[in-house]
Amino acid sequence: MPRYAGSRPGKRRCRPCSASTSDRYTADTTWSRRAESSTMNFEQAVNILLVDDRPENLLALESILGNLGHQLVMAHSGQAALKALLRQDFAVILLDVQMPGLDGFETAELIRGRERSQHTPIIFLTALDRSDARVFKGYSVGAVDFLFKPFMPEVLRSKVAVFVDLFRKTQEIQRHAEELELRVRERTSELTVANRTLRAEINERRRAEEALRYQLDLNRAITNNTAEALFMLDAEGRTTFMNPAAEQMFGWRQAELLGKVLHDHIHHRHPDGRTFPTAECPLGEVFRSGEALRNHEDLFVHRDGTYIPVYCSNVPIHVDGKVTGAVVSVNDITQRKRAEEERERLYREAQEAIQARDEFLSIASHELKTPLTALQLQLQMLLRSASKNGGAKLTPERLLQKLHLADQQTDRLAGLINDLLDVARIRTGRIEIRLEEVDLTEVVRDVLARFEEQITQAGCSVWLRAEAPLLAHWDRSRLEQVFTNLLSNAIKYGPGKPIEIWVNGDATTAELTVQDHGIGIAPEHLERIFVRFERAVSANHYGGLGLGLYIVRQIVEALGGTIRVTSELGHGSTFTVALPRSVAVAEAEIR
């Protein structure tokens, strides 16, 4: 096996930059050399940074990598490496872990902290600690690989070659991008010049034609620039003119409607499909009465068959006391109608939100008051017992019982408050997820042990089938919160009925299933139960704030999982939580 230390015989060694041979290995010194190669030219070489406080190790690395044909820059300390990174870029950094002053991990953190070098690959080299903790720390500070001395030179050269190739390809992409940007700028400049030339020609032609168009433009200026749709009709209701706004509003071109009765094209059908007779058309009344129709709200028909809500006016044209035609103006009020509908919708939603708020406050006040009242009663009973005969009748067993009941009520009150706090955190995107190695089976058994008395009081029996252990990196407290909610619901909605629990999984996914045989959930309520403050049953019969399953879903999704439910009304419900055993939690969700 090739040795790590030492250099090959006859190999020309590098000399320190701006330093004599005698002080080439002093602290904070870097030096570089061009490695010799017959297969690579100067332009293909890249920079490789070697960092080690032991000169013999640097010489060994030089010997191993010298024939790759790259610029080897050597640093005797972490400080020297950081200075080298200020001067130039590197394809890869070989960094010793054990160094005085800044060690390899600290140096790597500083390298990753600089924008220019934060993506430079780092390979840690060490001959001492091989523990998983040290390796994990190396990867956590940004290493792409971890090699233990002694190592095979071929392995090191191969790994370095991969990152050198990646560096070259990145530089090539950047070079092509710069060339493309230059070409785009050049082409843009050419197009700008051509555009200016073309614009000058157009302006010249426009000026030449302006005198010819002046009279026509003057006549059309008002009609062509108004936002209203304008039609001119003859005495028979036939179209003699329509402006561009009318064309755009109804989809017909002027040439298509000239000489045709306007009513037959934009007002000929009721919304229910019935024919709208011309004799009943309010627009035709102007020809019969000779009086103007103004601000009439109606529904006109687009060419594609859709209906347009409008305000319209029809003003007659009188010549010698006779109606010889009319001017019809139309305003599309679709946006106004939508705004009115949106205001109505928002008003309804606001009323529903106010109602939901009032209902929630009523429920919340009741739920919070219940444990407070019970707690107050227990304390009052303790005070009365203590005040009678100096507390002689207050035995330790009775005192312990009263304190236990009071503690249960404070736990219930704390749970309600925590649910409200979790909802506030979820709405602001600040749900806390703290990952650690957790045994899901152990979590289930611990929660069941805490609920043993409650399960007995409810007359339920629990059947558990679990694989042990089922390990992964999750948030233990959040998993307890999820299972506690599911188990509490199973007890609440299925008193006296059995509860079945499964914990199983494979290499990628873990599943927790809780099945009860209680009242069940109607199909139309299966999605509502996961909505904040929603419930499938009346709050008068079952307590709670309607937050439990909402919080469960948010926690499960924050852990990258899913929750699903199947239920049959009157026969119970089954909730299944699926969690990935390799959790990727979004950074914004971790606080």
C-alpha positions in Angstrom: 0.0 0.0 0.0 1.4 3.5 -0.9 2.6 5.5 2.1 1.0 8.8 3.0 4.0 10.8 4.1 7.0 11.7 2.1 7.6 12.8 -1.5 8.7 10.8 -4.5 12.4 10.7 -5.3 13.5 13.2 -7.9 10.3 15.2 -7.7 10.9 19.0 -7.8 9.4 20.4 -4.7 7.5 23.7 -4.4 8.9 26.8 -2.9 7.0 29.2 -0.6 5.6 32.3 -2.1 7.7 35.4 -1.0 9.5 33.2 1.6 13.0 31.6 1.8 13.5 27.9 1.8 14.3 27.9 5.6 10.9 29.4 6.6 8.7 27.7 4.0 6.7 25.9 6.8 6.1 28.8 9.2 2.6 29.5 10.4 0.2 31.4 8.1 2.3 30.6 5.1 1.0 29.5 1.7 2.9 28.4 -1.3 2.1 27.0 -4.6 3.6 25.2 -7.6 2.5 24.2 -11.0 2.3 20.4 -11.1 4.0 18.9 -14.1 2.0 16.9 -16.6 2.5 15.8 -20.1 -1.2 15.4 -20.7 -2.6 18.8 -19.7 -1.8 22.2 -20.9 -1.6 25.4 -18.8 -5.0 26.6 -19.5 -6.6 23.4 -18.3 -5.0 23.5 -14.8 -7.1 24.5 -11.8 -6.3 25.5 -8.2 -6.3 22.9 -5.4 -5.8 24.1 -1.8 -3.9 21.7 0.6 -4.2 22.6 4.3 -2.1 20.8 6.9 0.1 22.0 9.8 2.7 19.2 9.2 5.1 19.8 6.3 5.6 16.1 5.6 1.9 15.7 5.1 1.8 18.6 2.6 4.7 17.0 0.7 2.9 13.7 0.7 -0.2 15.3 -0.8 2.0 17.1 -3.3 3.5 13.8 -4.3 0.1 12.1 -4.7 -1.6 14.9 -6.7 1.5 16.3 -8.5 0.9 14.4 -11.7 -2.6 15.7 -12.1 -1.3 18.8 -13.7 -3.0 21.4 -11.5 -1.9 24.4 -9.4 -1.3 23.1 -5.8 -1.6 25.8 -3.2 -0.4 24.8 0.2 -1.3 26.4 3.5 0.3 25.6 6.9 -2.7 26.7 9.0 -6.4 27.6 8.9 -5.5 31.3 8.9 -3.3 30.8 5.9 -6.0 28.9 4.1 -8.5 31.7 4.6 -6.0 34.2 3.2 -5.5 32.0 0.1 -9.2 31.9 -0.4 -9.3 35.7 -0.5 -6.9 35.7 -3.4 -8.2 33.0 -5.7 -10.8 30.3 -6.2 -10.2 26.6 -5.8 -11.7 23.5 -7.3 -11.4 21.5 -4.1 -9.9 21.9 -0.6 -8.1 19.1 1.2 -8.3 20.1 4.9 -6.6 18.4 7.9 -8.9 18.2 11.0 -6.2 18.4 13.8 -4.4 21.7 13.5 -3.3 24.2 16.2 -5.2 27.5 16.3 -8.1 27.1 13.9 -8.8 23.4 13.6 -10.3 21.9 10.4 -13.9 22.2 11.6 -13.5 25.8 12.5 -11.8 26.6 9.3 -14.5 24.9 7.3 -17.2 26.9 9.1 -15.4 30.1 8.2 -15.0 29.0 4.6 -18.7 28.2 4.4 -19.5 31.6 5.9 -18.1 33.4 2.9 -20.3 33.8 -0.1 -17.5 33.3 -2.6 -16.3 30.0 -1.1 -19.5 28.6 0.4 -19.9 26.0 -2.4 -16.2 25.0 -2.7 -16.0 21.2 -2.0 -14.1 20.3 1.3 -12.5 16.9 1.9 -11.5 16.3 5.5 -8.3 14.3 6.2 -7.5 12.9 9.7 -5.5 10.1 11.3 -6.9 10.3 14.8 -10.6 10.2 15.8 -12.7 7.9 13.6 -15.8 8.1 15.7 -19.2 8.7 14.0 -19.7 11.9 16.0 -16.5 13.4 14.5 -17.5 12.3 11.0 -21.0 13.7 11.5 -19.6 17.0 12.7 -17.4 17.1 9.6 -20.4 16.7 7.3 -22.4 19.2 9.4 -19.9 22.0 8.8 -19.9 21.4 5.1 -17.6 18.6 4.1 -18.3 16.6 1.0 -16.1 13.7 2.1 -14.0 12.3 5.0 -10.8 10.4 4.5 -8.8 8.6 7.2 -5.1 8.4 7.1 -3.4 6.3 5.7 -5.4 6.2 2.5 -4.9 4.9 -1.0 -3.4 7.6 -3.3 -5.5 6.3 -6.1 -8.7 7.0 -4.0 -7.6 10.5 -3.2 -6.7 11.3 -6.8 -10.0 9.9 -8.0 -12.0 12.0 -5.6 -10.0 15.1 -6.4 -10.4 14.4 -10.1 -14.2 14.3 -9.7 -14.4 17.8 -8.1 -11.8 19.2 -10.6 -14.0 18.0 -13.4 -17.1 19.6 -11.7 -15.2 22.8 -11.3 -14.1 22.9 -14.9 -17.7 22.3 -16.1 -19.0 25.0 -13.8 -16.4 27.4 -15.2 -17.3 26.4 -18.7 -21.0 27.0 -18.0 -20.1 30.5 -16.6 -18.0 31.3 -19.6 -20.7 30.3 -22.0 -23.2 32.3 -20.0 -20.9 35.4 -20.2 -20.5 34.9 -23.9 -24.2 34.5 -24.4 -24.9 37.6 -22.3 -22.3 39.5 -24.5 -24.0 38.3 -27.7 -27.4 39.3 -26.3 -26.1 42.7 -25.5 -24.6 43.1 -29.0 -27.8 41.8 -30.6 -29.9 44.1 -28.4 -27.8 47.0 -29.4 -28.3 46.1 -33.1 -32.0 45.8 -32.6 -32.1 49.1 -30.8 -30.4 50.8 -33.7 -32.7 49.1 -36.2 -35.7 50.0 -34.1 -34.7 53.6 -34.0 -34.2 53.6 -37.8 -37.6 51.9 -38.4 -39.2 54.3 -36.0 -37.8 57.3 -37.8 -39.1 55.9 -41.1 -42.5 55.3 -39.6 -42.6 58.8 -38.2 -41.7 60.3 -41.5 -44.4 58.3 -43.2 -46.9 59.3 -40.5 -46.1 63.0 -41.0 -46.6 62.6 -44.7 -50.0 60.9 -44.3 -51.1 63.1 -41.3 -52.6 65.8 -43.5 -54.7 63.3 -45.4 -56.0 61.6 -42.3 -56.7 64.8 -40.3 -60.3 65.3 -41.3 -61.2 61.6 -40.9 -59.5 61.4 -37.6 -61.3 64.5 -36.4 -64.6 62.9 -37.1 -63.8 59.6 -35.6 -61.8 60.9 -32.5 -64.7 60.9 -30.1 -66.4 57.7 -31.1 -63.1 55.7 -31.5 -61.6 56.7 -28.1 -64.6 56.4 -25.9 -64.9 53.4 -23.6 -68.6 53.1 -24.3 -69.9 50.9 -27.1 -71.6 53.2 -29.6 -74.1 52.2 -32.3 -75.9 54.4 -34.8 -79.2 53.0 -36.1 -81.5 54.0 -38.9 -85.3 54.4 -38.5 -85.7 50.6 -38.9 -83.2 49.7 -36.2 -80.6 48.7 -38.7 -76.9 49.3 -37.9 -75.2 52.1 -39.8 -72.1 52.5 -37.5 -70.4 50.9 -34.5 -67.2 52.0 -32.8 -64.2 49.8 -31.8 -65.4 49.6 -28.2 -68.6 48.0 -29.5 -66.7 45.6 -31.6 -64.6 44.6 -28.6 -67.6 44.4 -26.2 -69.8 42.2 -28.4 -67.4 40.3 -30.7 -68.9 41.6 -34.0 -67.1 43.7 -36.5 -68.7 46.7 -38.0 -68.7 45.2 -41.5 -70.7 42.2 -40.3 -73.5 44.2 -38.7 -73.9 47.1 -41.2 -77.4 47.1 -42.6 -78.6 44.5 -40.1 -81.1 44.9 -37.3 -79.1 45.3 -34.1 -81.7 43.7 -31.9 -81.4 40.4 -33.8 -77.7 40.1 -32.8 -77.2 41.5 -29.3 -80.7 41.4 -27.7 -82.6 38.6 -29.3 -82.7 36.0 -26.5 -83.6 35.8 -22.8 -81.1 34.2 -20.4 -83.4 31.2 -20.2 -83.2 30.7 -23.9 -86.6 32.1 -24.9 -86.7 34.4 -27.9 -86.9 38.1 -27.2 -89.4 39.6 -29.7 -88.4 42.9 -31.3 -91.7 44.4 -30.4 -90.9 44.0 -26.7 -87.4 45.3 -27.0 -87.0 48.5 -24.8 -84.5 49.8 -27.4 -87.2 49.9 -30.0 -89.5 52.0 -27.8 -87.5 55.1 -28.9 -88.8 54.7 -32.4 -92.4 54.4 -31.3 -92.4 57.1 -28.6 -89.7 59.4 -29.9 -88.4 59.7 -26.3 -84.9 58.8 -25.1 -84.2 55.8 -22.9 -81.5 56.4 -20.4 -79.5 54.3 -17.9 -81.5 51.2 -18.6 -80.1 48.0 -17.0 -80.3 45.0 -19.1 -78.6 41.8 -20.4 -77.1 41.8 -23.9 -75.8 38.8 -25.8 -72.1 38.5 -26.9 -71.4 36.8 -30.2 -70.2 33.7 -28.4 -73.6 33.4 -26.6 -72.5 34.7 -23.2 -74.6 37.4 -21.5 -73.2 40.8 -20.6 -74.8 42.9 -17.9 -75.0 46.5 -19.2 -76.3 50.0 -18.6 -77.6 51.3 -22.0 -79.2 54.5 -23.4 -81.0 55.0 -26.7 -81.3 58.6 -27.9 -83.4 59.3 -31.0 -82.2 61.5 -33.9 -84.9 63.9 -35.0 -85.0 65.4 -38.5 -87.9 67.7 -39.4 -89.8 66.4 -36.4 -89.4 62.8 -37.4 -87.2 60.0 -35.8 -84.8 59.1 -38.5 -82.4 57.1 -36.4 -81.0 56.7 -32.9 -77.6 56.6 -31.0 -77.2 53.6 -28.7 -74.5 53.8 -26.0 -73.7 50.7 -23.9 -71.6 50.4 -20.7 -70.4 46.9 -19.6 -71.0 46.6 -15.9 -69.6 43.1 -15.5 -66.8 44.2 -13.2 -69.3 46.3 -11.2 -71.5 43.2 -10.8 -68.6 41.1 -9.8 -67.5 43.7 -7.3 -71.0 43.7 -5.9 -71.1 39.9 -5.7 -67.6 39.9 -4.1 -68.8 42.4 -1.5 -71.8 40.3 -0.8 -69.6 37.2 -0.6 -67.1 38.9 1.8 -70.0 40.2 3.8 -71.4 36.7 4.2 -68.0 35.3 5.0 -67.5 38.1 7.6 -70.9 37.2 9.1 -69.9 33.5 9.1 -66.5 34.4 10.7 -68.2 36.5 13.3 -70.6 33.7 14.0 -67.8 31.1 14.2 -65.8 33.5 16.5 -68.8 33.9 18.8 -69.4 30.1 18.8 -65.7 29.5 19.5 -65.6 32.1 22.3 -68.7 30.5 23.8 -67.3 27.0 23.6 -63.8 28.1 24.7 -65.2 30.0 27.7 -67.3 26.9 28.7 -64.3 24.5 28.2 -62.0 26.8 30.2 -64.6 27.4 32.9 -65.3 23.7 33.4 -61.9 22.7 34.8 -61.6 26.0 36.7 -64.9 25.4 38.4 -63.9 21.8 39.3 -60.6 23.0 40.6 -62.2 25.8 42.6 -64.7 23.3 44.2 -61.9 20.9 45.2 -59.9 23.8 46.7 -63.0 25.0 48.6 -63.7 21.6 49.9 -60.0 21.3 51.1 -60.3 24.7 52.8 -63.5 23.7 54.6 -62.1 20.4 55.7 -58.9 22.1 56.9 -60.9 24.7 58.9 -63.1 22.2 60.7 -61.6 20.9 63.9 -58.2 22.0 62.8 -58.2 19.7 59.9 -58.6 16.6 62.0 -60.9 14.9 59.6 -58.7 15.6 56.6 -56.8 12.3 56.4 -53.7 12.0 54.1 -55.6 9.7 51.8 -58.4 12.1 51.4 -56.0 15.0 51.0 -54.1 13.1 48.3 -57.4 12.3 46.5 -58.5 15.9 46.5 -55.1 17.1 45.2 -55.1 14.4 42.5 -58.5 15.6 41.3 -57.2 19.2 41.4 -54.1 18.2 39.4 -56.3 16.5 36.7 -58.2 19.8 36.3 -55.0 21.8 36.0 -53.7 19.4 33.4 -57.0 19.7 31.4 -56.8 23.5 31.6 -53.1 23.5 30.6 -54.0 21.2 27.6 -56.7 23.6 26.4 -54.4 26.6 26.7 -51.6 24.7 24.9 -54.0 23.9 22.0 -54.8 27.6 21.7 -51.1 28.5 21.7 -50.4 25.8 19.1 -53.1 27.2 16.8 -51.5 30.7 17.2 -48.0 29.3 16.3 -49.4 27.3 13.3 -51.1 30.4 11.9 -47.9 32.4 12.1 -45.8 29.5 10.7 -43.8 29.0 13.9 -44.7 25.5 14.9 -41.8 24.0 16.8 -40.2 20.8 15.5 -37.2 19.4 17.4 -35.8 16.3 15.8 -34.2 13.5 17.8 -34.0 9.7 17.6 -37.4 8.4 18.8 -38.9 4.9 19.2 -42.5 5.2 18.0 -43.5 2.1 19.9 -42.1 3.4 23.1 -44.0 6.7 22.7 -47.3 4.7 22.2 -46.7 2.6 25.3 -45.8 5.6 27.4 -49.0 7.5 26.5 -51.1 4.4 27.1 -49.6 4.1 30.6 -50.5 7.7 31.4 -54.1 7.1 30.1 -54.5 3.8 32.0 -56.8 5.3 34.7 -58.8 7.3 32.1 -59.3 4.2 29.9 -60.5 2.2 32.9 -62.9 4.9 33.9 -64.3 4.9 30.4 -64.8 1.1 30.4 -62.6 0.7 27.4 -60.2 -2.1 26.6 -57.1 -1.5 24.5 -55.5 -4.0 22.1 -52.0 -3.0 21.0 -49.9 -4.6 18.2 -46.6 -2.9 17.9 -43.2 -3.6 16.3 -40.4 -2.8 18.8 -38.4 -0.8 18.3 -39.5 1.5 15.4 -36.8 4.1 15.3 -36.4 7.3 13.3 -35.7 11.0 13.8 -38.9 12.7 14.9 -40.1 15.2 17.5 -41.0 13.0 20.5 -43.2 15.6 22.3 -45.1 16.2 19.0 -45.6 12.5 18.4 -47.0 12.2 22.0 -49.3 15.1 21.2 -50.6 13.4 18.0 -51.2 10.0 19.7 -52.7 11.7 22.8 -55.3 13.5 20.6 -56.2 10.3 18.7 -56.4 8.2 21.9 -58.5 10.9 23.7 -61.0 11.0 20.8 -61.3 7.2 20.8 -62.1 7.2 24.5 -64.4 10.2 24.3 -66.5 9.0 21.3 -66.4 5.3 22.1 -66.8 4.8 25.9 -67.2 1.2 26.9 -65.9 0.0 23.5 -62.6 -1.6 22.6 -59.8 0.4 21.1 -57.3 -1.2 18.6 -53.9 0.2 18.0 -51.3 -0.8 15.4 -47.7 0.4 15.2 -45.8 -0.9 12.1 -43.5 0.2 9.3 -40.9 -0.6 6.7 -37.6 0.8 5.8 -39.0 4.1 4.6 -42.3 4.7 6.4 -43.8 4.2 9.9 -47.6 3.9 10.5 -49.7 4.5 13.6 -53.3 3.4 13.4 -56.0 4.0 16.1 -59.4 2.3 15.6 -62.4 2.8 17.8 -65.9 1.4 17.7 -67.7 4.5 18.8 -70.2 6.8 17.2 -68.4 7.1 13.9 -68.3 10.1 11.5 -70.8 10.9 8.7 -69.1 10.9 5.2 -69.8 14.6 4.6 -67.9 15.5 7.8 -64.7 13.5 7.1 -62.8 16.6 5.8 -64.4 19.1 8.2 -62.9 17.4 11.3 -59.4 18.5 10.3 -60.5 22.2 10.0 -59.8 24.6 12.8 -62.8 25.0 15.2 -64.9 22.5 13.2 -66.4 19.3 14.7 -68.6 16.5 13.4 -70.8 16.4 16.6 -72.5 19.0 18.8 -70.3 20.8 21.4 -73.3 20.4 23.8 -72.8 16.6 23.8 -69.1 16.3 23.6 -66.6 18.9 25.0 -63.5 20.3 23.3 -62.5 23.3 21.3 -62.5 21.6 17.9 -58.7 22.0 17.6 -57.3 18.6 18.3 -57.4 17.0 14.8 -56.5 20.3 13.2 -53.3 20.4 15.3 -52.7 16.7 14.6 -52.7 17.3 10.9 -50.5 20.3 11.1 -47.9 18.4 13.2 -48.0 15.3 10.9 -47.6 17.4 7.8 -44.7 19.4 9.4 -43.0 16.0 9.9 -43.5 15.2 6.3 -46.3 12.7 6.9 -50.0 12.3 6.2 -53.1 11.4 8.2 -56.2 9.7 6.8 -59.5 8.6 8.3 -62.1 6.0 7.4 -65.4 5.8 9.3 -68.8 4.4 9.3 -71.5 6.2 11.2 -72.4 4.2 14.3 -69.5 1.8 13.8 -66.5 3.7 14.8 -63.5 5.4 13.1 -60.0 4.5 12.0 -57.2 7.1 11.9 -53.9 6.3 10.3 -50.8 8.4 10.5 -48.0 7.7 8.0 -44.6 9.2 8.8 -41.4 9.1 6.7 -38.5 7.5 8.6 -36.2 10.1 6.9 -37.8 13.4 7.9 -37.1 16.5 5.8 -38.6 19.4 7.6 -38.8 22.8 5.9 -36.5 25.3 7.5 -39.3 27.8 7.9 -41.2 25.3 10.1 -38.4 24.8 12.6 -38.1 27.3 15.3 
